[in-house]
Amino acid sequence: MEHNELFEKTPVRKLFFKLAIPSMLSHIAGGITEIFEGIFVGSNLGATALAAVNLVIPIIIISGAVADMIASGSSVHISIELGKKNDEKARGIFTSACIMIFAVSLLVAGLFLFFIDEIISMMGATGELARQTKEYALLFAAMAPLSMSYFAFDDYLRICGKVKYSMVVNIATSLLTAFLLWLLLGKLHLGLWASGLVYNGCSVIGAIASAIPLLSKKLKLYFVKPETDLQLSARIIVSGIPAFTGNVTVSLIILMTNTLLLKISGELAVAALSVYGYIESVLRCAVYGMINGVRPAIGYNYGAHDEKRLERLVRTLFVGTFITSFSCYISARLALRPIVGIFCPQNDTALMDMTFHASMICIVSITISWFSASCGMLFTSLNKPVYATVMSFMRTLVFPAATMYIQAAFWGVDGVWYSFITCEVLSAVLSGIFLFPAVGSVRKEMAS
């Protein structure tokens, strides 16, 4: 189907499912791959390796933050320009963004390769935990220039309407990753370095596969002369700041949480949080996959000034994310004990008990997070970066840090687990406060 026809003429409900379902499946496949890594690392290598992976996660997030900022910001303006029928300008933005992402990825990877020892020391890891953390992190940094392009290319494919191709690439990459993890860790019993090699190497393969259609000149987006408008470049960066803020602050809060857990409860609590992170990733992937799948259509119809179609898309998104989040919570809650058991060595009852207890509390936050996540994407897609940035900063740093430290002072490690719920409640309230003026501003723009 022609790109314009897909976003402009397809009935809203059909368009929603056509975009949301492939994106959800892609995100869920990626989340399940992360679970496979957690299963094989936890069951074969133990709690120290699990803790090492969890300590590296913020490094990975920070490494990709600037690249994600460019990808997210450019996607907003590409969708809007395509909606305005400014195809050549959209291609110029796309080309410039790809060049910037590659350059920034090289720089960020180099910085982390040089300062990895200082970062690990700052997190408080020592001995074998520090050694495994460095081993895993160095493999990521070595392949980052290509692996970090994977998610940007995936965004651009969905903007072009290649949702099925994107889904196939993502699922195939996830299946390959899962197979290699099973082979190298489950059968050959190699160390944590094998997990890092597989996970990041398969991301490189996914990036290459995603780039192929964008090189063909058969899609709306292909490489042309880069866009050199400095004002537009500044607007792209501003639009991408919410994604950058979210990535950096999430990594900071993970660092802070890991440090606090090491202090008040030890390595076991960090490993328990790592296991919950794997479980949560799949649940959130369903919701975030839906949100990211619909994002290009929202930006396109905003650029086309189709107010009625835009409003129907947004309403459908809120209903869809609400139903999906509660379905995910109920399903996971019913099967939580056996799920936790998959990650933990059978003889490590202490890790299993702590992980189950923590997950029982933290998982409630899934039933609340859908609203602020949907609002955050909406603010970004409608080119309201101030609302999106403030929302991202408060939701991913201020609220979790404040609730975590305050509640930990009263209830110890349980205070950390309950802070997941408190943070999402505060984020939902702030999202509601921002939603009305943002919608009002969009309606005024379309009326003028």
N, C-alpha and C positions, 0 to 999 in steps of 0.2 A: 504494500500500500504506500502511495506517495506520502511523504512527510507532512505536507500541508493538510492533506485530506485526513490523515490520522488525528491530528490535533484539533482541526477546525470542524470536521463534519461527523466524526464518529459520535454516536449518542453517548452522553456523559457516563452513564453507568457502565456501558460496554467498554468505553475508553478507560475507565477506572480499573476494571478487571484486567483489561488487555495490558495495561502498564504495571499495575500493582502485583499481579500474581507472578509473572516472570522475575520481577525484582525481588519479591519475597523469597522465592525459591532459590535465587542466586545468593541472597544474604544468608538464608538458613543453611545452605550448603557450606558457605564459608564458616558459619558458626559451628556446624557439626564437625568440620575439619579441625577447628580449635579444640573441640571436645575430644576428638581422636588423639590430638597431641597430648592433652591433659591425661587421658586414660593411659596411654603408653608410657608417658613420662612418670606419672604417679605410680602405676602398678609395677613398672620395671626398674625405675631409678629411685623412687622414694620421695620423701617429703622435702629433702634438701634441693633436689632438682626442680620440684614444683615451685618451691620458694624462689629459686634462681630465675625461672621463667617469669614469675610474677614481678620480680625486681626489674627485669629487662623491659617489661611492657611499657613503662613510662618513657624509656629511652626510644623505643620504637615509635611511640606516639609523637614525641617531640621531634624526632627526625623527619616525620612526615608532615609536621604542622604547617610549615611554610608552603610546601608543595600542595597540600590540601587547600590552603588559603587561595592560592592562584587558581587551582582547578575549580573550587566552589565559586569564587568571585567571577571567573570567566564564564562559567556555566550559566549564571544568572543573566549576564549581559548577552551571551550568545542566544539564549532562548528568547529574550526580549527582542533582539534585533531580527531574529527569524520571524517572530510574530509581526514585526513591522515590515516584513518583506525586504529587509536590508541584508540579503544573503552574503554579498561580497564583504561587507563589514564584519559579519559574523565569522567568516572564514579568516579574516585578518586577525581577529581577536583569538580565535582558536590556534592559529599558527604561533602568535606571540606567546600565548600561554604555554604551549608545549615546549618552546625554547626556554622560557623562564623556569619551568618545572625541572627540566633536565639540569640546568645550571645550578639551581638551588639545591637539588638533590646531591650533586657532586660536592658542593660546599658543606652541607650539613653532615654528610657521611664522613668527610675528612675531619671535621671538628670532633665528631664522636670517636673516631679512630684514635685521635691524639689525646683526648681527655677522658677516656673510659675509666682509667684507674682512679682518677679524682672523683668521678661520679659514683662509682661503686663504693669508695671509701665514705663519701658523704651519706650514702644510704645506710651505713652501719654494718655492711656485710664483711665478714672476715673468714679466713680459713678456706675450707672446701666450698662453702657457699659463695664466697667471693670469686674463687677460681671458676666455678661453673657459670656464674653470672657473666664473667668476662668472656668466656668461651662462646656462649650463646650470642652475646651482644656483638662481638667482632664479626661473626658470620652475617648478621643482619647488616651491619655497616658496610661490609664489603660488596654486598649486592644491592644496596639501597638505591643507587642511581637508576637502575632499571625497575626494581620491584616497586618503588614508590610511584612509578608512572601507571601502574596497573589500574588503580582506582580512578585516576583522572581519565584515562582512555575509556573506561567503562561508562563514566558520566557522559562523555561525548557521544558514545555509541547510542545511548538511550535518548539523547537530544535528537539524534538523527532518526529515531524511530526503530532502531535495530535492537529491540528489546529481546527478541527470541535468540538472536545471535549472541547478545551479551549473556543471556541466561545459559546457553550451551557452553560458552567459554568458561563461565564461572563454575558451573557444575562439573565440567570435565577437569578443570584445574583442581577443584576440591577432591574429586575422586582419585586423581593422580596423587595428590598429597596424602590422602588417607591410606592408599595402597603402599606408598613408600614408607610411611610411618610404621605401618603394620610389618612391613618386610624388615626394615633396618632396626627398629626398636623391639617389636614384638617377637620376631623370629631370630634375627642375628644378634640381638641384645647389645647394640652399640650404645655409645654414651650420648649425652645431651647435645653434643656437637652435631650428631646425625639429624636430630630433630630440627635444629636451626638451619642446617643445610637444605633439608627437604622443604621446610616451610617457606623459606625465602627464595630458594631456587625455583619452586613451582610458581611463585608470584612473578618471577622474571618470565617464565614461559607464558603465563596468563597475559602479561603486558605485551609481549610480542604478538600473541594471537589476537588481542584486542586492537592492536595498531594496524593490522593488515587491511581491514576494510577502509580505514581512514587514509590509506595510501593509494586507494584505487581511483579516486575522483568520481566515484559513482554515487556517493552520498552527498548530502547538503554541505557537510564539512569535509574539507581537504586542505592540504597545505598550499598556501599562496604567499604573497609578499606580506611580511608581518605588519600588524597595525602599529603605527608609530605615534599615535595621538597620546601625548603624555597625560592629558586630563582624563581620557578614557582609562588609561593604565591605572591612574590613581583611583578612579571609581571602581575598577575591578578589585584592587587591593582592599578598598573600603568594604566592598560587598563580601569579600572573602575573610574579613577580620573575624566575624562570628565563628567560622570554622576554625581559624587559627587559634582564637581565644579558647574555644572548646577543647581543641587538641592539647594545647599547652597546659591549660588549667586542669584537665583530666589527668594528665601525666603528673602534674605537681601534687594533686590530691592523692594519687596512688602512692607517690613517694612519701607523702606525709602520713598516709594511712599505714603503709608498711613500716615506717619508722616508729609510729606510735604503737602498733601491734607488737613489734619486736621488743619494745620497751616494757609494755605492761603485761604481755602474755607469751612472748617468745616466738621462735621459728614456727611452731605448730600453728599458731593463729594466722601467720602469713600464708602458710600452705593451705589452710582452710579457706582463706579469702581467695586464693588462686583457684581452688576447685569451684567455689561459688561463681567466680568470674567466668569460668567456662560454661556453667549452666546458664547463667544470666545472658551470656553472649548470644545463645541460640534464641532465647525468649525475646530479647530486644531486637534481634535480627529480623524477626517476623514483622515487628512494628516499624522499624526503621527501613526495612526493605519496601514496605508499602509506601512510606512517606517519600523515600528517594525515587521510587518508580513514578510517582505522580508529579514530582517537582518540575520536570521539563514542560509538562502540559500547563501547569499553573503559570509558569513564567511566559510561555508562548501566548496564552490567552490574555494575560496581563498586557503584553506588548501589543496584541491585536485589539485591545480595548473592548473585549467581549465580556461585559460585566455579568450578564446573566449566566453565561456558560462558566465563568470563573467562580461565581457564587455557588453554583451547583457542584462543581468539582470540590470546593472547600468543604461544603456540608457533607458530601459523600466521604471525604477523607476523614473527617472527625468521627463519623459513625463507624467507618471501617476500622480505624485504629482503636476505638473504644471496644468493639466486639473482639478484635484480635487479641488485645492485651488481657482481657478477662479470660478468654479461652486458653491462652498460654499459661496464665497463672493457675487455673484449675487443673489443667493437664499435668503441669509440673508438680504441683502440690500433692496430687494423688500418687505420683510415682517417685517422690523425692528420695525416700530411703534407698530403694534399689539403685537409683541414679547415682547417689553419693557413693554407694558401695563399689561402683564400677571404677571410680577414680582412685580409691584407697587400697593399699596392700591389705590382704585379708587379715594379717596379724596386727595391723596398726589400728586398734580399736579407738585409741585416743584421737587420732586424726579423723576417723569416721564420725565419732560422736560430736566433736567440735564443729566439723563441717556441716553435719545435719542440723545442729542447733543454730548455727549462724545462718544457714540457708533458709530455714523456716522463718526467720525474722526478716531477712533482707528481701526475700522474694515478694513480699507484700508490696514493695515499692513499684513493681511492674504494673499493678492495677492503677497507679496514679500517673506514672511517667508519660503515658501516651499523649496527654493533653499538652504539656509543655514542649514535648518533642515535636508535635504537629505545629504548634504555634511558632516555634523557632524556625522551622523550615518555611512556614508561610511568610514570616517577616523577611527572611532572606530572599525568597523567590519574588516578593513584591517590591524588592529594592528598598527595604526599610532597615538599613544596616545598624542604625542606632538602637532601635528596639531589639534587633537580633543579637547585637554585641553585648548589650547590658544583660539581656536574658541569659546568654551563654555564660558570661562571667559570673553572674550570681548563682546560676544553677550548677555549674561545674567546679567552682572554687569557694565562693563566699559562704553559701549555704552549707555545703558538706563540711568545710573546715570548721565553721562555727559550731554546727550541731555535733560534729564528731568530738571535738575537744571538750565542749561543755558537758555533753552526756557521758563521755568517758570519765570525767572528773567525779561524776555521781555514781555511775553504774559499772565502771571498769570496761572490760572488753565487750560486754553486752551493750554498753552505751554506743560503741562504735557500730555494732550491727543495727541498732535502732535508728541511728542517724541516717541510714539509707531511706527510711520511710519519712522522717521529719523533713529531710532535704527536698524530697519530691512534693510534699504537701506545700511547702513554702514556694517552690518553683511554680506549681499549678496556680497558686494565688496571684503571683506576680505576672504570669502569662495572661491570666484573665484581665488584669488591670491594663496591660499593654494592648490587648486584642482590640478593644473598642476604638481607641484613637487611631490605631493602624488601619483598621477597616474603613473608618470615616475618612481618613486621608486618601485612600485608594478610590473611594467613591467620588470624592471631589475631583481628583485627577481625571477620572473617566468622564465626568460630567462636563468638564471644561473643554 
